[in-house]
Amino acid sequence: MVSLFPGLHIEDLPDGEGWAMERLSVTTHNGTHVDAPWHYASTTDGGKRAMTIDEMPLNWFFRPGVKLDFRHMESGHVVTARELEEACRAIDYQLKPFDIVLMNTSAGEAYGSDRYLGSGCGFGREATLWLLDRGVKVVGTDAWSWDAPFSYTRKRFATERDTSIIWEGHKAGREGAYCQIEKLANLEVLPATGFTVSCFPVKIKAGSAGFSRVVALLL
């Protein structure tokens, strides 16, 4: 501050204080963030160029929320379409287009510990496409990734040698554009329905993701 105002001295400032500021060096996938379709593949929806985070429609990110509880499922399990149906049936709810669907997994409880990276169930191609078929455009999880933890996928791949299981939930975005929120918190305190989600991503030019302060507004 003193350098910007010739003749100004530190002792001239109230309590000798200037301003506080920070310099950040992070990836766009640190912390709670929204993944853009560009993160999964360069094309989607039959060959169209996938949208980057600064191109996403804002009306996707302020919508009714639905929470599905998968905390009882083992870490590494890949949720099926049938299990999604059962979870919706358990809360007596039929998904509507543009609902924001949040997955409460066992990873939420592990956040902040060494167990977090390998905790929680994941959502593969079948489950993701099931959601997209119902008009869902934004999903979220309290886990590190929408897919099952890599440690479990590595073990499966070593045995099965099936390349289709690698990042299969994300790669479903090649067939239909959608966004996913990763590293959510406090989902366990939400009701199953009756709230609105605000999850506008930061517009990072040509970015594959954007940070987001995700808020549930209880009605």
Secondary structure as GFF3:
##gff-version 3
##sequence-region A 1 219
A	DSSP	three_ten_helix	2	4	.	.	.	ID=ss1
A	DSSP	three_ten_helix	10	12	.	.	.	ID=ss2
A	DSSP	three_ten_helix	14	16	.	.	.	ID=ss3
A	DSSP	beta_strand	33	35	.	.	.	ID=ss4
A	DSSP	alpha_helix	37	40	.	.	.	ID=ss5
A	DSSP	beta_strand	43	44	.	.	.	ID=ss6
A	DSSP	beta_strand	48	49	.	.	.	ID=ss7
A	DSSP	three_ten_helix	53	55	.	.	.	ID=ss8
A	DSSP	three_ten_helix	58	60	.	.	.	ID=ss9
A	DSSP	beta_strand	62	69	.	.	.	ID=ss10
A	DSSP	beta_strand	78	79	.	.	.	ID=ss11
A	DSSP	alpha_helix	81	90	.	.	.	ID=ss12
A	DSSP	beta_strand	100	104	.	.	.	ID=ss13
A	DSSP	alpha_helix	107	110	.	.	.	ID=ss14
A	DSSP	three_ten_helix	116	118	.	.	.	ID=ss15
A	DSSP	beta_strand	122	123	.	.	.	ID=ss16
A	DSSP	alpha_helix	125	133	.	.	.	ID=ss17
A	DSSP	beta_strand	138	141	.	.	.	ID=ss18
A	DSSP	alpha_helix	150	160	.	.	.	ID=ss19
A	DSSP	three_ten_helix	163	165	.	.	.	ID=ss20
A	DSSP	alpha_helix	168	171	.	.	.	ID=ss21
A	DSSP	three_ten_helix	172	174	.	.	.	ID=ss22
A	DSSP	beta_strand	179	182	.	.	.	ID=ss23
A	DSSP	three_ten_helix	187	189	.	.	.	ID=ss24
A	DSSP	beta_strand	195	198	.	.	.	ID=ss25
A	DSSP	beta_strand	209	211	.	.	.	ID=ss26
A	DSSP	beta_strand	215	218	.	.	.	ID=ss27
###
